[in-house]
């Protein structure tokens, strides 16, 4: 088995986790919405890994540390100079002559500050109910250190307990101890007025990026269970959304989890809850342990986007179970999760659904590879980060899509699912609870197939273009991938008809009607809009007609509206782009009368980039007027996209 000592240096941390490592943290927090702070203490139980280690170093970003207690005595500490990405090293002297295996308890009293990157504080007007404020965190990849002093590396797995005092209900990425989830909200006390202390425990070791908190006026509803299963599942949302959220996810969540357990070891976290966040949440979903955070853009009223939940719950094994050693190996989290998500789609629906999902993903992979043409290092699957390089600079769909395609390629090279499924189970079983590197993954893959297939399988593995897949750059995959496109045929043929129609100047003579897409589900409409982008930009009259005849111009489904704007802004110099850029700007910032910000980075980042190509001034002015509505992470990345940072 791999020991921690074999894990490499992590370029994103200043912590000395290879000398002395945190194993458990007790958080004691008070949430203050007036000061916008989390304050209190973090008590680390440390394990010595090298004899006579002199100090422990934690990561800290924008934290105000007031005192330190080591084994009941005041301790000496210093916050080192601030690094723009990694923050400050918090150095604490340890008692002398400690030996390997010894435990040391260190309590750090501190408060977050206004520069906390992980947390967004929302005014009540930014919530559904508009009565109470809201706060939530996003710690992946390296922002947990702005919420608490931690050894913020995914090589350091910790268990945690927490006591959090607040006048509003509190959710954490852990199991609720008290007050009970299914009891009265806020333990029956008055929401917004009475302080209630919430207690949680996370007994499964997790990387620090999975520590998460959300505070707001939530309600809970248990989701239907599955007989004979130990785990429970439920949904949290603001009272105004709980009915819609329950309807959207009630039919599938337990089924998704139970299906995953047919091919993977049992779910280990006991509780699988979903939380629907306000619109500024920067991702589609975040796989926080026990509590997946979700964007409200999934609430479409037709269950067409619930597959995001399949992705997030798959992380329970890949990421939360078998974890990347550091951001260089991010694809082990996301490539595996995307590959398994699509395998589950095949088990839940049909093999054609799996191929269809790869097809949609392939378009986003091509877009991402193009985006990094000037920085080809970020086109790689395994990225060798420099010390202190920002892993978020490389964030794209590449690790998801290139990673999933690589695993699909291996599955095919090795003889299909009958051969590959037992290997997947063994891989998870071998490394669950550990953090690993790409090299350790590859070594296990070879060892497994040497034992379960011998020379024939090893020869197949030796034919794989390893260097091209792992370290290759450029716009193409090392192998031409073929997918089942059965579900895309009608969408492709409709796109072809639109392309052929461009010579007709009078759109009223065109034979397109609403019924063309009546039988399409949302994903087929997505593929249709993406296929249109493969052709030359349509004339302005056609784009307007397209938006009106299929209602893309005002659809509440963000996946469709965003792709319609991509079609409209395809040629930045065209009259159509000039006409639709202001509408796209209003839509993405929620200044279109809906009041709904499109804070999910999948939508807001490419939309701002596309608007900037058409009218840079419009993009800059729109962003300047609304930037504080976006989560700090999204705000920072949009600033980089627009060349402001």
C-alpha positions in Angstrom: 0.0 0.0 0.0 1.1 3.5 -0.6 2.2 5.4 2.5 1.9 9.1 2.9 5.7 9.4 2.6 5.6 8.4 -1.0 3.4 11.3 -1.9 5.2 14.1 -3.7 5.6 17.7 -2.7 2.4 19.8 -3.3 3.2 23.0 -5.2 0.2 24.9 -3.8 0.9 24.7 -0.1 3.4 26.0 2.4 2.4 23.5 5.1 5.0 21.0 6.3 2.6 18.0 6.2 5.4 15.6 5.4 7.0 16.4 8.8 3.9 16.7 11.0 0.3 16.2 9.7 -3.1 17.2 10.9 -5.4 14.2 11.3 -8.5 15.7 13.0 -9.9 19.3 13.5 -12.5 20.6 15.9 -14.0 23.8 14.7 -15.8 26.1 17.2 -17.3 28.9 15.2 -19.6 31.9 15.5 -21.1 33.3 12.4 -21.6 37.1 12.4 -23.6 38.6 9.4 -23.0 42.2 10.6 -19.2 41.9 10.5 -19.3 39.2 7.8 -16.9 36.9 9.7 -16.5 33.4 10.9 -14.6 33.5 14.2 -13.6 31.1 16.9 -11.0 28.4 16.9 -9.7 25.4 15.1 -8.1 22.7 17.2 -5.8 20.3 15.3 -4.8 16.9 16.4 -1.4 16.5 14.8 0.6 13.3 14.2 4.4 13.6 14.1 6.0 12.0 11.0 9.6 13.0 11.5 11.6 12.8 14.8 12.3 16.2 16.6 10.2 18.3 14.2 10.5 21.9 15.5 7.4 23.5 14.2 4.1 23.0 12.5 3.2 25.2 9.4 -0.4 25.8 8.4 -1.7 27.6 5.3 -3.6 30.9 6.0 -5.1 33.4 3.7 -6.5 36.7 5.0 -7.0 35.3 8.6 -6.6 37.3 11.8 -4.9 35.0 14.2 -5.1 36.1 17.9 -3.6 33.3 20.0 -2.4 29.7 20.0 -2.6 27.1 22.7 -0.4 24.0 22.5 -1.4 21.2 24.9 -3.0 23.7 27.4 -0.1 26.2 27.2 0.1 29.5 25.3 2.1 28.9 22.1 4.5 31.0 20.0 3.3 31.7 16.5 4.1 33.9 13.5 2.3 34.7 10.2 4.9 34.8 7.5 4.9 37.0 4.4 1.8 36.8 2.1 2.2 35.0 -1.2 -0.4 36.1 -3.8 -1.7 32.6 -4.4 -0.7 30.5 -1.4 -1.2 33.0 1.4 0.8 33.2 4.5 2.5 30.3 6.3 1.3 30.2 10.0 4.3 28.9 11.9 3.8 27.5 15.4 6.7 26.2 17.6 6.2 22.6 18.9 7.3 21.2 22.2 10.8 19.7 21.9 11.9 16.1 21.2 8.7 14.6 19.8 9.1 11.3 18.0 7.4 9.7 15.0 3.8 8.7 15.9 3.4 11.2 18.8 0.2 13.2 18.9 0.1 17.0 19.6 -3.0 19.2 20.2 -2.8 22.7 18.8 -5.7 25.2 19.2 -5.7 28.4 17.0 -8.0 31.3 17.8 -8.8 33.4 14.8 -11.3 35.2 12.6 -11.8 35.4 8.9 -11.6 38.9 7.2 -13.3 40.7 4.3 -10.7 39.2 1.9 -11.8 35.6 2.5 -11.8 34.0 -0.9 -13.9 31.0 0.0 -17.0 32.7 1.4 -19.6 34.8 -0.2 -22.0 36.8 2.0 -25.2 37.6 0.3 -27.6 40.3 1.2 -31.3 39.3 1.7 -32.2 40.8 -1.6 -29.9 38.2 -3.3 -32.0 35.3 -2.0 -35.3 33.8 -3.0 -37.1 34.8 0.2 -35.5 38.3 0.4 -36.0 38.2 4.2 -32.7 36.8 5.5 -29.1 37.0 4.4 -27.2 34.0 3.2 -23.6 32.8 3.2 -21.8 29.9 1.6 -18.3 28.6 0.9 -16.4 27.1 -2.0 -13.0 25.7 -0.9 -11.8 23.8 -3.9 -9.1 24.0 -5.0 -7.1 25.9 -2.4 -9.5 28.3 -0.6 -10.2 26.4 2.7 -7.1 28.2 4.1 -9.1 31.5 3.9 -11.8 30.0 6.1 -9.5 28.3 8.7 -5.8 27.7 9.3 -5.3 24.3 7.7 -2.7 22.2 6.0 -4.5 22.9 2.8 -3.3 20.0 0.6 -5.5 17.2 -0.8 -2.6 14.9 0.4 -3.7 15.7 4.0 -7.0 13.9 4.8 -8.7 14.9 8.1 -11.8 14.1 10.0 -13.6 17.0 11.7 -16.2 18.0 14.2 -17.9 21.4 14.4 -20.0 23.5 16.7 -21.4 26.6 14.9 -23.4 29.3 16.7 -25.7 31.4 14.5 -29.1 33.1 14.3 -29.8 31.3 11.0 -29.8 27.5 10.1 -26.3 26.1 9.4 -25.3 23.3 7.1 -21.9 21.6 6.9 -20.3 18.9 4.8 -20.8 16.4 7.6 -23.4 14.5 9.6 -25.8 16.6 11.7 -25.7 15.7 15.4 -28.1 18.4 16.6 -30.6 19.9 16.2 -32.1 17.0 14.1 -32.4 17.7 10.3 -36.0 16.4 10.2 -37.1 18.3 13.3 -38.4 21.9 13.2 -36.2 24.4 11.4 -33.6 26.1 13.6 -34.4 23.7 16.4 -37.8 25.4 16.8 -36.2 28.7 17.8 -36.9 32.0 16.0 -35.0 32.2 12.7 -33.0 35.4 12.4 -33.2 36.2 16.1 -32.3 33.3 18.4 -28.7 31.9 18.4 -28.7 28.1 18.0 -25.5 26.0 18.2 -25.4 23.5 15.4 -23.2 20.4 16.0 -21.8 18.2 13.2 -19.3 15.3 12.8 -17.4 14.1 9.8 -15.9 10.7 10.8 -14.6 9.9 7.3 -11.2 11.5 6.5 -11.6 14.0 3.7 -9.3 16.5 1.9 -9.6 20.1 3.3 -11.3 21.3 0.0 -14.4 19.4 1.1 -14.9 21.4 4.2 -18.0 23.4 3.5 -20.5 25.7 5.2 -23.8 27.3 4.1 -25.9 29.5 6.4 -29.4 30.7 5.5 -33.1 30.2 5.8 -33.3 26.5 4.6 -35.9 23.9 4.9 -35.3 20.1 4.7 -37.2 17.4 3.0 -36.3 13.7 3.1 -36.0 12.1 -0.3 -37.5 8.7 -1.0 -35.2 6.0 0.4 -34.2 2.5 -1.0 -35.1 -0.5 1.1 -32.1 -2.3 2.7 -29.8 0.7 2.4 -28.0 2.2 5.4 -27.7 5.7 3.9 -30.4 8.4 3.8 -30.8 11.2 1.3 -32.6 14.6 1.5 -32.9 18.0 0.0 -32.3 21.5 1.5 -33.5 24.7 -0.1 -35.0 28.1 0.8 -38.8 27.6 1.7 -39.7 29.4 -1.6 -37.9 26.7 -3.6 -38.2 23.5 -1.5 -41.3 22.2 -3.5 -39.7 22.8 -6.9 -36.3 21.3 -5.6 -38.0 18.3 -4.1 -39.9 17.6 -7.3 -36.8 18.0 -9.5 -34.6 15.6 -7.6 -37.1 13.2 -5.7 -37.4 10.7 -8.5 -33.8 10.0 -9.3 -31.4 10.8 -6.4 -31.8 7.5 -4.4 -31.9 5.5 -7.7 -28.6 7.2 -8.8 -26.9 6.2 -5.6 -28.2 2.7 -5.5 -27.2 2.2 -9.2 -23.6 3.4 -8.4 -23.5 0.8 -5.6 -24.1 -2.0 -8.2 -20.6 -1.3 -9.7 -18.7 0.3 -6.9 -18.0 -0.4 -3.2 -20.8 0.8 -0.7 -21.3 4.5 -0.2 -19.3 5.4 2.9 -20.6 8.8 4.1 -24.0 7.7 5.6 -25.9 10.8 4.4 -26.3 12.1 0.9 -28.1 15.4 0.9 -28.5 18.1 -1.8 -28.5 21.8 -1.2 -29.9 24.3 -3.8 -27.9 27.5 -3.5 -28.5 31.1 -4.6 -27.6 31.9 -8.3 -24.2 33.3 -7.5 -22.9 29.8 -6.7 -20.0 29.5 -9.3 -20.3 25.8 -10.2 -23.0 23.4 -11.5 -22.4 21.3 -8.4 -19.8 20.9 -5.7 -19.3 17.4 -4.2 -18.9 18.5 -0.6 -19.0 15.4 1.7 -22.5 14.4 2.8 -23.9 17.6 1.2 -23.7 18.3 -2.6 -24.0 22.0 -3.3 -26.1 22.7 -6.5 -26.8 25.6 -8.8 -30.5 26.7 -9.0 -30.1 26.6 -12.8 -30.8 22.9 -12.5 -34.4 23.6 -11.5 -35.9 23.5 -15.0 -39.2 21.9 -14.0 -38.7 19.0 -16.3 -35.9 17.0 -14.7 -33.7 17.4 -17.8 -30.6 18.5 -15.9 -30.6 16.2 -12.9 -27.7 14.2 -14.3 -25.4 16.8 -12.7 -26.3 14.9 -9.5 -25.0 11.7 -11.0 -21.6 13.5 -11.5 -21.5 14.9 -7.9 -22.5 11.7 -6.2 -19.9 9.8 -8.3 -17.3 12.0 -6.6 -18.1 10.1 -3.3 -15.8 7.4 -4.7 -13.6 9.5 -7.1 -12.3 12.6 -5.3 -13.9 12.2 -1.9 -12.8 8.5 -1.7 -9.8 8.1 -3.9 -8.3 11.6 -4.0 -5.8 13.5 -6.1 -2.5 14.0 -4.3 -2.5 17.6 -5.5 -3.8 19.7 -8.4 -1.3 18.2 -10.9 -3.5 15.0 -10.7 -6.9 16.8 -10.8 -7.9 14.5 -13.7 -7.9 11.5 -11.3 -10.9 13.3 -9.5 -12.7 14.7 -12.6 -11.8 12.4 -15.5 -12.8 9.3 -13.4 -15.9 11.0 -12.2 -17.0 12.0 -15.7 -16.2 8.5 -17.1 -18.3 6.8 -14.3 -21.1 9.4 -14.5 -21.5 8.4 -18.2 -21.3 4.7 -17.4 -24.1 5.2 -14.9 -26.1 7.0 -17.6 -25.8 3.8 -19.7 -27.0 1.7 -16.7 -29.9 4.1 -15.9 -30.9 4.8 -19.5 -29.3 3.2 -22.6 -25.8 2.9 -24.2 -26.9 5.6 -26.6 -27.2 8.1 -23.6 -23.6 7.4 -22.7 -22.4 8.1 -26.2 -24.6 11.2 -26.4 -23.0 12.6 -23.2 -19.5 12.0 -24.6 -20.6 13.9 -27.8 -21.8 16.9 -25.8 -18.6 16.8 -23.7 -16.4 16.7 -26.8 -17.6 20.2 -27.9 -16.7 21.7 -24.5 -13.3 19.9 -24.7 -12.6 21.5 -28.1 -13.6 24.9 -26.8 -11.3 24.5 -23.7 -8.3 23.3 -25.8 -8.8 26.3 -28.1 -8.9 28.7 -25.1 -5.5 27.5 -24.0 -3.7 27.6 -27.4 -1.5 30.4 -26.0 -0.7 28.4 -22.9 -0.5 24.8 -24.1 0.8 23.5 -20.8 -2.9 23.7 -19.6 -4.0 21.5 -22.5 -2.3 18.6 -20.7 -4.0 16.0 -18.6 -1.2 16.0 -16.0 0.0 19.6 -15.4 3.3 20.1 -13.7 2.5 23.2 -11.6 5.3 25.5 -10.5 5.5 26.3 -6.8 2.8 28.9 -6.0 1.1 28.7 -9.5 -2.6 29.2 -9.2 -4.4 25.9 -10.0 -7.5 27.8 -10.9 -5.7 29.3 -13.9 -5.8 25.9 -15.5 -9.5 25.2 -14.5 -11.4 24.0 -17.6 -13.2 20.9 -18.9 -10.0 19.4 -20.1 -9.3 17.2 -17.0 -13.0 16.1 -17.2 -13.3 15.4 -20.9 -9.7 14.4 -21.9 -9.6 12.2 -18.7 -13.0 10.5 -19.4 -12.0 9.9 -23.0 -8.7 8.4 -21.9 -10.5 5.9 -19.6 -13.0 5.1 -22.3 -10.0 4.4 -24.7 -8.4 2.1 -22.0 -11.8 0.3 -21.5 -11.9 -0.4 -25.3 -8.2 -1.4 -25.6 -8.6 -3.9 -22.7 -11.7 -5.6 -24.1 -14.8 -3.6 -23.0 -16.9 -3.3 -19.8 -16.9 -7.0 -18.8 -13.1 -6.7 -18.3 -13.0 -3.1 -17.1 -15.8 -3.1 -14.5 -14.0 -5.6 -12.1 -10.8 -3.5 -12.5 -12.7 -0.3 -11.5 -14.0 -2.0 -8.4 -10.5 -3.2 -7.5 -9.0 0.3 -8.1 -11.5 2.0 -5.8 -11.2 -0.7 -3.2 -7.4 -0.5 -3.2 -7.1 3.3 -2.8 -10.3 4.4 -1.1 -9.5 6.8 1.8 -6.1 7.6 0.3 -4.6 10.4 -1.9 -2.7 9.2 -4.9 -0.7 10.3 -8.0 -1.1 9.4 -11.7 2.0 7.2 -11.3 0.4 5.2 -8.5 -2.8 4.8 -10.6 -0.9 3.6 -13.6 1.2 1.1 -11.5 -1.9 -0.4 -10.0 -3.5 -0.6 -13.5 -0.6 -2.6 -14.8 -0.4 -4.8 -11.7 -4.1 -5.6 -11.9 -4.1 -6.6 -15.5 -0.9 -8.6 -15.1 -2.7 -10.7 -12.5 -6.1 -10.7 -14.3 -5.2 -11.1 -18.0 -1.5 -11.7 -18.3 0.5 -11.1 -21.4 -2.4 -10.2 -23.7 -3.6 -7.3 -21.5 -0.1 -6.0 -20.8 0.5 -5.9 -24.5 -2.7 -3.9 -25.0 -1.5 -1.5 -22.3 1.9 -1.2 -23.8 0.2 -0.1 -27.1 -1.4 2.9 -25.3 0.2 6.3 -26.3 0.8 7.1 -22.6 2.9 10.2 -23.1 0.5 11.7 -25.6 -2.5 11.1 -23.4 -0.9 12.3 -20.1 1.4 15.1 -21.3 0.2 15.8 -24.9 -0.7 19.3 -26.0 -2.7 20.6 -29.0 -6.3 20.6 -30.2 -6.7 16.9 -30.8 -6.9 13.7 -28.7 -4.2 11.1 -29.3 -6.8 8.8 -30.8 -9.8 9.6 -33.0 -12.7 8.7 -30.6 -16.0 7.2 -32.0 -19.2 7.6 -30.0 -22.7 6.2 -30.4 -24.5 9.2 -32.0 -28.0 7.7 -32.4 -29.6 10.3 -30.2 -27.9 13.2 -32.1 -29.0 12.3 -35.6 -32.2 14.4 -35.7 -30.5 17.4 -34.1 -27.6 17.2 -36.6 -30.0 17.0 -39.5 -32.0 20.0 -38.3 -28.8 22.0 -37.9 -27.9 21.0 -41.5 -31.3 22.4 -42.7 -30.7 25.7 -41.0 -27.2 25.9 -42.5 -28.7 25.2 -46.0 -31.4 27.9 -45.4 -29.0 30.9 -45.2 -29.5 31.8 -48.9 -33.2 32.6 -48.4 -33.2 36.3 -47.4 -36.9 36.4 -46.4 -37.2 34.3 -43.2 -41.0 34.3 -43.5 -40.6 31.9 -46.4 -38.6 29.4 -44.3 -40.4 26.2 -43.3 -39.1 26.0 -39.7 -41.7 25.6 -36.9 -41.9 24.9 -33.2 -42.7 21.2 -33.8 -39.2 20.7 -35.2 -37.9 20.4 -31.7 -41.1 19.2 -29.9 -39.7 15.6 -29.6 -36.2 16.8 -28.5 -35.1 16.7 -24.9 -32.9 19.5 -23.5 -29.7 17.6 -24.4 -30.8 17.2 -28.0 -31.6 20.9 -28.2 -28.1 21.6 -26.8 -26.5 19.4 -29.5 -28.5 21.2 -32.2 -27.3 24.6 -31.0 -23.7 23.3 -30.7 -23.8 21.8 -34.2 -24.9 25.2 -35.5 -21.7 26.7 -34.2 -19.7 24.3 -36.4 -21.0 26.1 -39.5 -20.4 29.7 -40.5 -22.4 32.3 -38.5 -26.0 32.5 -39.6 -27.4 35.9 -41.0 -29.0 38.1 -38.3 -32.5 37.6 -39.6 -32.0 33.8 -39.3 -30.7 34.0 -35.7 -33.6 36.1 -34.6 -36.0 33.6 -36.3 -34.2 30.7 -34.7 -34.6 32.3 -31.2 -38.2 33.1 -31.8 -39.5 29.9 -33.5 -38.0 27.6 -30.9 -38.3 30.1 -27.9 -34.5 30.1 -27.3 -34.6 33.8 -27.0 -36.5 33.7 -23.7 -36.1 30.2 -22.4 -35.5 30.0 -18.6 -33.2 27.0 -19.2 -29.7 28.5 -18.8 -28.0 25.7 -20.8 -30.1 26.5 -23.9 -30.1 30.3 -23.5 -26.3 30.4 -23.1 -25.8 28.3 -26.2 -28.3 30.4 -28.2 -26.2 33.5 -27.3 -23.1 31.5 -28.4 -24.7 31.0 -31.8 -25.7 34.7 -32.0 -22.2 36.0 -31.0 -20.3 33.4 -33.1 -19.0 36.1 -35.5 -18.1 39.0 -33.3 -18.0 41.5 -36.3 -21.5 40.6 -37.5 -24.6 42.8 -37.1 -26.2 39.8 -35.3 -23.5 39.8 -32.6 -23.9 43.6 -32.2 -27.6 43.2 -31.8 -27.6 40.3 -29.3 -24.5 41.3 -27.1 -26.6 43.7 -25.0 -29.3 41.1 -24.4 -26.6 38.5 -23.4 -25.1 41.1 -21.0 -28.4 41.7 -19.4 -29.2 38.0 -19.1 -25.8 37.0 -17.6 -26.0 39.7 -14.9 -29.8 39.3 -14.1 -30.5 42.9 -15.2 -33.0 41.5 -17.7 -36.0 41.9 -15.3 -35.6 38.4 -13.8 -33.1 39.5 -11.1 -31.4 36.1 -11.5 -27.6 36.4 -11.8 -26.0 33.7 -14.0 -23.2 33.2 -11.5 -22.3 29.6 -12.6 -18.9 30.0 -14.3 -19.9 27.6 -17.1 -22.2 30.4 -18.2 -20.8 33.7 -17.0 -17.2 33.3 -18.0 -17.7 32.4 -21.7 -20.6 34.9 -22.0 -18.4 37.7 -20.8 -15.5 36.6 -23.1 -17.9 36.4 -26.1 -19.4 39.9 -25.3 -15.9 41.4 -25.0 -15.0 40.2 -28.5 -18.1 42.0 -29.9 -18.0 45.1 -27.7 -15.2 45.3 -25.1 -16.6 48.5 -23.6 -20.0 46.9 -23.0 -18.4 43.9 -21.3 -16.3 46.1 -19.0 -19.1 48.4 -18.1 -21.6 45.5 -17.5 -19.1 43.7 -15.3 -18.1 46.8 -13.3 -21.7 47.5 -12.5 -22.5 44.0 -11.2 -19.1 42.4 -10.2 -19.9 42.3 -6.5 -22.9 40.1 -7.1 -20.6 37.3 -8.3 -18.8 34.9 -5.9 -15.2 36.0 -5.3 -13.8 33.1 -7.3 -15.9 33.8 -10.3 -15.2 37.5 -10.0 -11.4 36.9 -10.0 -11.5 34.6 -13.0 -13.8 36.9 -15.0 -11.3 39.7 -14.3 -8.5 37.5 -15.7 -10.7 36.6 -18.7 -11.3 40.3 -19.4 -7.6 41.2 -18.9 -8.3 43.3 -15.8 -6.2 41.2 -13.5 
